[in-house]
Structure formats: structure tokens, C-alpha cells
Amino acid sequence: MKPLAIFGCSGSAKEVFFLAKDLGIDVSVFFDLKSGGTLYDVAILSEKLFDPKKHKVVVAIGNPWLRKKIVEELRAKGAEFLTLVHPNVVRSRTVSIGEGSVVCAGSVLTCEIKLGRHCQLNSGTTIGHECSLGDYFTTAPGVNIAGGVTAGECVFFGINSSSIQQISIADNTFIGAHTCVTKNLSRSGMYLGTPAKWVPKEFMPEVT
């Protein structure tokens, strides 16, 4: 198998590095918009030096909107993406995980779950039965999703947030820390509080 290249050099990249090591996967390079230096004795290269013939890639960026942009750029260059699931993750055989996704330690995915491409589930995430979670779905640590939840593309759950069962969540939705979703969220945007309420605030950072 080709060695792994991690896009990113911040906290998410560090966590992906140690996840890969736990899986026995060789990480040969970090790369992003800058060049030079090392991280954990692994070279940091500019994105311009990335060679899709030499590496498989995981985009280790916590921001799902920026992650989507980078994935699309790398795919256009011919990148192959690797899926990483920590060995202590609990999941049934009826769980489907899309390419390029990362599932961190301590997560539990029960049954009949579909997880999209390039999703990131941080440590201690639990997802109940019959959930369908779109591409770039992202959780911070300690998120709890009950059964039957459907989420669109680029949905972000903040630390210790949650959703009750049978909820539908629109694309491009940011759910803040400790927020509980108790009804369908049909409007994109930021939601805070318990129960979750939409707030008139720009939440998606500018991605250029």
C-alpha cells in the first residue's frame, strides 16, 4: 500500500497521525499551504509538491467546508483517499463508511448506519441505528446522535452536543457545543442552546 500523506499540520493532523500509527500505517509526509520543517520527525511539504502517484491521502482539517474545498482540489489532481477507523471503535457489519473518512478512538456506531465521504468523527462519538449522515459530516468529542437521524452535507456537531431520534438536519448546519437538537432543522445556519435554536450569525468561515 502507498504510504499515507496527511493534509494539515494542526490538531486534527496530529490526531490522524497517531490514529494511523495505531493502525500500523506509515505516514511519510505532512503537507499543506506551507513548506519546510517537520512534525513528529515527518517532513512538512507545500501542497505544490504533492505527488498522487506516491501517496494516499487523508485530509485532516476540522472545518468541514474547508475540508470539502481541499478534497475537491486534491481529487482533481488524481489523489486517492484513505479511510481510517481506530481499532477500538465499536461498529456492526451493517455500518458503511465513505472514502477518506476518519473515525477516532472510543466511538460507537451501532447498526444500519451510512456515513458519507470525508467525514470526521472525533473521540467518543456515538451514533444510533439507521442514521444516514452526509459527506463531510463532522463531530467534536463526546457527541451523541440517536437513531434514525438524517444529516445533509457539511453538518458539524460541537463538543458534547446531541440529537434525539428521527431528526432531519439540513446541509451546511453548525450545531454548537452542548446543544441538543430536538426537532428537524430545515434551515441551514448556526444553532445553539437546548432545545437548539437558529441564530442570525455568520458561522461558515470564508473559504478562498
Phi, psi and omega in degrees: 000144177298145175295160184269134169250131180256124174274119181124154180222016182251207188301315180298320180296321178297319180294319178295323178303311183287330174297314179300319179298321178296333179270358181076025181262134180281123174261115187261341183198146163258146174211147174202214185283348180250179178217166178088154177088179178223159174223119185053041178064020175247135185295144173255122183242159173289149176305328182295339182267359182294132180239107183296345179284341186258339189223154157264161192230143162237129177270105186261070180236123184291330180285113186294332180287319175291321178301316179300315181300315182293318179302315181297321178294317181290323178298322179296336178272359179095017183295145170254135186252142181253142176261134182237125177232120182301143184297340179263010174293136177261123179207151178272173179287349181265015176264128178250129183237124184286163183299146176077003182277158180231126178239116189272171186303145175081003180279151179230122176239115191282272186212152177053051181247135174244117179250128186288192181279145173057038173275159174224116176254113182283175188302138175075020176282136174239136180229127183276181186299148169058038174267146175233111189241125191286176179304142177068017173300137189220136174234143166278175181299146171077023180275142180233118181246120180282175186293153173074018180274137175242125180234142180280200181281145176056054173258132182239127174253121179286174186302131178061023174274172186202168175219139172284177186287158172059042180254145174246134185233129183290161172305156171054053181241131179249120181249118189289170180303137177064014179278141177245123179271120184241359177208168181301140177249093185270351182251126177295155177137198182261138178232135180225156172091178178228111001287161183298132177232139178294139178237139183282073184219136176294128185238338182270116180298151179296128180244112184241000000 
